[in-house]
Amino acid sequence: MKSAMKKILSIFAGILPLILSAQQLPHYSQYMVNDYVLNPAIGGKNNYFVGMSANRYQWGGITDAPRTYNLSVHGPLKWDHMGVGGQLFTDIVGPTRRTGFYLSYAYHTPLTEKLKLSFGLSAGILQFMVDAQKITLHDPGDLILTNSLQSVLMPDFSAGFYLYSDRFWVGASCLQIQQSKIKFFDYMSNTTSVLQRHFYFTAGYRQPLGYDFIVEPSVMGKLVAPVPFQFDAGLRVLYKEKIWVGGSYRHLDAFAMYMGFLYKENLQLGYAYDFTTTNLGNYSTGTHELIIAVRFNKQGVSKSGTERKFD
């Protein structure tokens, strides 16, 4: 039975590259709000700490569709120009589960009175797990996979930079730098299942309209081999920086609509709904994404004499 179990997992490992190429890292429609998880250089860009819970339920109505739960926190240190953060996430797709824990450090340096540049690094541990109890066999009476749960741990690293001011931002990052191999057993030395490097690019601009409104166009690009380059282009309108609505288009994938509000400068809520433009739309009721964030421990003015601002 043990030998049969190894053979089945070897076959499963052989198709992992296809599964992982389709979705290795979670995708977020509200990337302009939940930006820290895409780039460690963003940690500490504000003059306060922010804890954020991001939950995404993809392709509703489809069995075993992806579900993502992410909890992150980041903010500035008392020492000038430094930011720290961390995140914990779980991404579930069918019988597979990815769980990661990361810590990050960023250094922010002023280039001018209003312009800053930051560099960030993150390191953590990633666990990849296969739950055989969720795999349906041709023979329901086959006990080979009963109570079998296989997992593997691997290190993971990311890096990025971020150029920003009160009016615009441009950033780029590389996640899963090391490309660790996914091996459930030692004999799987030649496995082609690896963590693919993900390259992200983000940019945006804030244009005030009078005293109450701000128009904010933004873009996000993602490149991961062998999947074609994908980009999001979005626009949101903010009223007194308390309430916002917007929408975006994801190339060859979906349209998204989102809204949110900030309550008493501390509690932030955001919701997005995706309409898929692929054939999955014939079977799916759409994708839901909910963000809940809390701001705390405001630092005020930094030693350089400028207040860290965003949103």
N, C-alpha and C positions, 0 to 999 in steps of 0.2 A: 504493500500500500504506500509506503514511503517513497519507493521508486516511481510509482505511478503519479504520486503527487508532484514530484520533481519534474516529471515529463510535462504535466499539465501547466505548471508554472513556467516552464521553459517556453512552451508554446505561447502562453500569455505574454511572456517577456518579449517574444518575437513581434507581437503586434503592438507593444507599448509605444514604439516610435510613431505609429500612426495616431494613437490616442493622444500622445503628448504633443505632437505637431499641431493637432487641432486646437488644443487648449492646454498650455502648460501653466501660464500665469493668469489669474483672474482679470477680467476686463471690467472697467467701471465707466458707466455713462457720465457720472458726475466727477470726471477727472479733474476739473478745475477747482473742486472743493476738496476731494480726497486725493490730493496731489503728493503728499509725503510718501505714500506707499509705492510711488513710481520713481522716486528720486531721493536718496538719502541726503542730498545737499540742501533740500528744503527744510530739514529739521532745524528749528530755532529761528526761522525767518521772521516770525511775529514777535511782538513784545509781551507775549503771554504764552502759557502752556495750553495745549488743546488735546483733549482725549476724545477719540472718535470711534464709533462703532459703525461699520459699513456692512450691510447685509444684502446679498444679491441672489435672487431666485430666477434662474434663467429658463426660458422656454417652458412656461407653465403649460400643463396638460400633457407633457411628454414624460414618460416613465424614466426615472433615473437621470433626469436632466441636471446640469451643474447647479450646485448651491455653494455659495461662498460666504464665510463669516470672518470679518476682519476687525481686530481691535488694535488701535495704535494710539500713541501719545508722544508728543515732542514739544520742545520749547527751548528758550535761551537759558544759558547758565548765567550766574552772577558775574563771572569773568567775561569781559567784553569779547564780542565777536565769535563766541562759541555756542553751538547748539547740540543737544543730545535727544535721542528718542528711541523708541522700540515699538515692535509690532508683533502680534500673534495672529495667525490666520489658519483657517481650515477650509480646504476646497474639496468638495465631494462630487465625483462624477461616476455614476454607476457603482461598481464594486470597488473602485479605487478612492483613496483618500490621501490628500497631501496636507500635512500640518507643518507649519514653520514658525520659528521664533527668531527674531533678529534684534540687534542693538546697533545704533548708528551714532556717528559723530560728524559734525559739520563745522567748518570754519568760514566765517563771513567777514570779508574785508571790504571797507569802503573804497570805491574808486573815485567818486566825487561826493559832493554834499548829499546828493539824492540817489546815486547809483551804487549798488553793491554787487559783489561777486562772491559766491560760496562754492566750496568743494566739500563733498561728503563721501563717507565710506560706511558700509554696513557689513556685519558678519553675523552668521547664525547657524542654526541646525535645521535641516529639513528632513522630515520623515515621510516616506512613501509607503503606503499600505494597500494590500489587496485582501478583501474580505470574501473568501470563497463561498460563504453561506449565501451571498447575493448573486452567485452564478447559477443559472438554471441549466441543469444537465439534460441530455436526451433521455437518460434513464433515471426517473425520479428516485428509484430505489438504490442507486449507486451511492455508497458511503465514502467514496474516496475523498471528497471535499468536505465532509462533515466536520464542523468545528475547526476548520483550518483558517488561520489568520497569519499572513506573512507580511513582514515589514522590514525596511532597511533605513538606516540613518546615514546622512551625508552632510558635509559642511557646505555652506553656501555664502557667496560674497557678492556685493554690489558696489558701484561707484557712480558718481555723477557730478555735474556742475550746474550752477543756477545763477543767471544774471538778472537782476531785478531792481525795480524802483517802485514808487507809488503808482506809476502809470502803466508799466509794462513788465513782462517777464519772458525770458527765454531760457530753456534748460534742456539738458540731454543726460541720459543715464544708460548704464549697462547693468542688467540684472542677470544673475546666474552666470557669473564670469567664469567660474572654474569648469563648468560642464562635467560634473561628476557622473560616473556611470551608475546605473540602477541595477544592482545585482542582489537577488534574493539568496543566492548560494555562491560559494567560492568558486565552483567549477564554471560559472558563467562569466569567464574572463573575457570572452570575445563578444559580449553583448553589445548590440547597437543602440540600446536604450540609454540615452544620456539626457542631462538637463541642457537644453539649448539656450544659448545666450539670447537675451531679449534686449533690443535697443529701442529706447523711447526718446521722443523729441516733443517738447511742449512749448507753446508760445501763446501770448495773449496780450491784449491792450485794453485799458480802461479809459473811456471817453465820457467826461461829464456832459450832461445836457441840462443846463440850468443849475439850480441848487439842490434839486431833489433826485434827479435821475442819473444813472450811469449805464452806458451801453458797453458791454464787454464781449467782443469776439475772441475766440480762442481756437487753437488747433492742437491735436495730439497725433503723432505718428508712431507706428510700432513696426519693427522689422525683426523677424525671427525666421531663420531658415527651417524648412524649405517653403514656408507659407509666403505668398506674395505680400508686398508692402501694404499695410492697412493704415488708414487715417480717419480721424474724427474731426469735423469742423462744426463748431457750435457758436451760439450767440445767446447771451442772457441779458436781461434788463433788470437793474436793481433800483428799488425805490428807497431813498434815504438809507441805503445799505442795511435795511432791515428785512425787506421782502424782495424776492426775485423770481422771475419766470424765464424760461428759455427752451431752446431745442437744439438738436444737433443731428448731423448725418454721418453715419459710419459707412465707409466705402464698401459697397457690395455686401452689406449685412443688414443694416437697420436704420430707422429713424427713432430718435429719442426725444421725449418731452420731460422737462423737470421743473420743479418749483421748490421754494424753501423760504424760511424766515429765521430771524435772529430775535430771541426774546431776552430783554433786559441785559444785553451785551454779554450774556453767558451761555444760554442754551440755544443750540442751533439744530434745526431739523431740515432735512432735504429728502425729496422723493423723485424718482425717475421711472418712466415707463417706456419700454422699447417696443416698437412695431417692427418685426423682422420683415425684410424684403426678399428673403430667400424662400425656397419651397417649404421650409419648416413652418412658414406662416399658415400652411394648410392644416397643420396639426397642433400648433402652439397657440395659446391665448396671450402670449406676450411675456416680457421680462419685467420683473419688479426689482427696484433697488431703493433701500431705505438707509438714510444716514442720520445718526444722532450724535451730536458733539457737544462738549462742555468746555468752556474757556475758564482758566483759573490761573492764579499766581502771576498777575500782571507785573511786568518789570519796569514799565515806564520808560524813561529816557536812558539810553545807553551812555557809556563813558565817552563815546565819540560825539555826544551832543545831539544825536538824531534819534528820533523815535522809530522803532521798528513797526512798520505798518503793512497791512494787507487786508483785503476784503473790507 
